[in-house]
Amino acid sequence: MRIEVIKTEVVTKPQPLEAFIEKFLPTLEEGCILAITSKVVSICEGRMMPDTIDKAELVRQEADKIIPNPDSIDPSIMLTYKDHVLIPSAGIDASNTNGHFVLYPKKPFESARRLWQFLKYKYKLERLGVLITDSHTTPLRKGVTGFALAWWGFDPVKSCVGIPDIFGYPLRVTNINVADALAVSAVFNMGESYECTPVAIITEAPHVHFNNHAHSVEAICIDPAIDLYRPLLQPLLD
């Protein structure tokens, strides 16, 4: 798998996402996946608020659910459930935002679809993927890694059920989380601080099946009621 990061100008104000991307992209090749950070998508779509407002109140407005933590030392940093993801502070970001809070795209899958359609037509491609990424923390681990907030043009999960293992026994439950795996790789290369490389082109990626049908986050999610981690997710069920 190859990942080429794309340096762009700093985006600070709303503008057409397609036009912003078009200025910096090289020619795209058949079978590639374009990854872009959710922050750039959000800024282009005007999903910003001044950082002078109460962040805690903004988190409460944006989160689908807040996981109570009475021992928190910073009330503005909350563990929340947003767009079927456990994410700090409903994904609201204040880094590299020049005096603003940046919110998640209002409809990230619709944003991915529009960009996919634009690029597919412009570059006359049959097989193309678009991936909107963000970073999150992992319980019991330091640091952040990427994850897929939304995608279009490829299957987010590859089932290995029924495929024999190295000893010939068929796998019973194994699935490959393709979307998040690609996002981890792209975000790792794009960086987390001053790099100004919010776009990456992924080529020669294994396990990717391109398609043209509609996508939604439900394709990758597990109901908290049947999740292995249900004992830790009980606040989502209450």
N, C-alpha and C positions, 0 to 999 in steps of 0.2 A: 504494500500500500504506500502511496506517495501523497504527501501533503505539501502544498505550496501556499504560504501565507501571502496576503496582499496588503501592502501598505496603502493607507488612504489619508486624506486630509482629516482634520478633526471636525466632526459634525457636531454643531451646537444649536441648530435651529431646524424647525420642521421643513421638509422638502420632499419631493417625490422619491421614494426609496429606489425605484427602478433607475431614475436618472443618476442618483448618487452612485449606485453600484456600477452602472455602465461606464462611468468616467475612469474607473480603475481596473476593470477586468481585462485580462488578455482574452484571446479566443478560447472559448470553452470546447472541450472535445467530448465526443460521444462516450456516455457511460461515466460521467463525472458527477460529483456531488458538491454543491456550493454550500458552505457553512458560513453563517453570519451571526454575530452576537445579537442577542435580543435588545441590548441597549441601543445599538444603532437603529434597529427597526423602530424602537419606541420613540427615539428622538425625532426621526424622520416623520413619524406619525403624530408628533406633538404630545406625546404622553409624558409630560413633565409638570412638576409643581415647584414653586420656589421653596428653598430649604429653610425659609424663615417660619414656615407653618409647623404645627405640632406633628412630628413624625409618628408618634404613638397613635394619634387619632387617625392619621392617614393610613397606617397599617390596619387599624380596625376597619376602616372603610373598604380597603382593598382585599383583605383576606377573606377566604371562604369560611375559614374557621381558625380560631386561635387556641393553641394548646396552653392551658394555664401553667404558669411557673411562678409561684409566689416568692421563690428564692432568687429571682433574677436581680442582678446588680444594676442593670440598665433597662428601664421599662420600655425603651424604644426598640430594643432588640428582642423580638418574640419569635418563638417557633410557631409557624403558621402552616395551614393547608391551603394551597392556592393552585388552581388549575390541575388538580389531582397530584400535586407534588408537595412533599414536606420541604419547606424552604424558609429561611430566616426572613422575617419582616415582609412577608408577601412578595418577595422579590424586589422590593424597593431599593434602589441603589443610589448612593451619594458619592461614589468614587468616580473621578474623571468626568464630572458633570457640571463643573463651573457654576456652583451656586444653585443647583436644582436637585430635587429628588426625581429620579427616572422610574416610572412605573412599568409594569409589563405591558406589552402590546394588548390592546383591548380584545382582539380576536387573532391570536397568533397563528392558528391554522389558516385563516383567511389571508393573513399576510404572506405566509409561505406559499399558498396557492397562487396568489397574484404574481409574486416574484418568479415562481416556477413557470407560469404561463408566458410571462414576458421574455424570460431567458430562452425558453424552449423555442419560441417563435423567432426571436432575434438570431439565434445561432443555428436554427433549423436542426434541432436535435430530437431523436426518438427516445433516447434513454438519458434522463437527467433527474437528479435529486436536489432538493433544497432542504437545508437543515438550519433551524433557528436554535441557537445554543444559549445557555447560561451556565453559571457555576453554582455549586452548592457544597455544603459540608456533608461528611459521612459520620454517623455515630461511631464513637470510639477511635476515630482517626483524626490526626491533625491535617490542616490544609483544606483546599478546595479542589474539586475536579469538575469537569464539564458534564452537562446532561442535555438531553434533547427536550426543548420546550415545545417545539412543533416541527413538522416535516411535511414534505410532499414529494411524490414521484417514486417512492420505493417503500417496500414492506418494512415496518419498524422491528418486526420480530421474525426470526427464522426458527421453525420447529424442527427439532431433531428426534422427535418421538418416533419410535419404530426403527431408527437407524441403528445398526449394530455397533457396539463398542469394540475395542481392540480384541476382546475375547469372544466376540460373536453374539453377545447378549444384547437384545434390543433395548434401547433407551426408553424409559417410561415417562419422564416428565421434563427432560432437558429442552430448554429453548434458549436461543441466542438473542440477547437484546442488542440488535444491530444499531438502532438509532442512538442509544446512549453510548455504545462503544465508539461509534464514529464521532460523537460529540466530545467525548473524553480526549480522543486523539487530536481533534481539531483545536479545542480550547488549549490543550497543552502546548501546541505549536504557536497559537495566536498570542498567548501570554496573558498576564493578569494586571499589568501596571501601565508602563509608559510606552509600550511598543507601537501603538497606533496601527495594529494589524488586525482589524476586526472581521476580516474575511479570509476564508481559506478554501482552496479547491482540492478536493480529495479525488484521487484517481487510483485505479487498480485495486479497489477495496474488495476483499472477499465477502462472501455471504450476502451480497446485495442483490435483491430482485427488484428491478424497476417495474413500474406500472403507471397507469393513467387514471386510477380510480380515486374516489374521495377518501380523505383520511380524517381521523379524529383521535384524541388522546386515549379513548377507551380501548384502542387496539393494543395498548402497551400496559394498561393499568390492571391491578389486582384489587378487588373489593376488600376494604379493610376487614370486613367480617370474616373472610376466609384466608386472610394473609397469615403467613407463618409468624409474623411479628405482631399479631393481634393483641397480645398482652400489653405491648407498649403503645398500641394505637387506640386503646379503649376510649380516650377522649374524643376521637372522631366518631365513635358510635353512640356516645351518650346523648 
